[in-house]
Amino acid sequence: MAAPVLSLIEDVMRNGAVLALPPAARMIFVVHGSLAVGRRTLQDGQTWQGEAAVTLRAGKAGATAWRWELHRKHRPRRTRPE
């Protein structure tokens, strides 16, 4: 059995950008701006965690977020907001 891998991804999103993420164990920390995560809106310094599929939507000024994801094996996750 492969050891789990923890990945750190920085999402830099322009205003109104949308990013749909598949199910995974993850934590999101908003560094700058505001970010709607599912039905919740996060501001600078706030966090969200969960394991279900989720959609991120940047606020009016955009957003920068750090996203930690836990996987069974290394899978580079290069995601690009729309």
C-alpha positions, 0 to 999 in steps of 0.5 A: 500500500502506498503511503499518503502524499500531502500536496500544497497548491497555490490557487491565484484566481481573478475576480469571478473565476470558478474552479471545480474540484473533485472529491479529495481530503483537503483544506483551503486557506484564503491568503488574500481576497474572498472566496466562495467555497460551496455555500460559504464565503471565506475572507483573508485568513479563514479556512475550510476543510472537507472531502466532497467535491466542491466549487470555488468562486473568487470574489470581486477582487479575486483571491489567492488561496493555499490548498492542501490535498491528501492523496494515496499516491502522488498525483500532480494537480495542475488546475486552472481556474476558468 
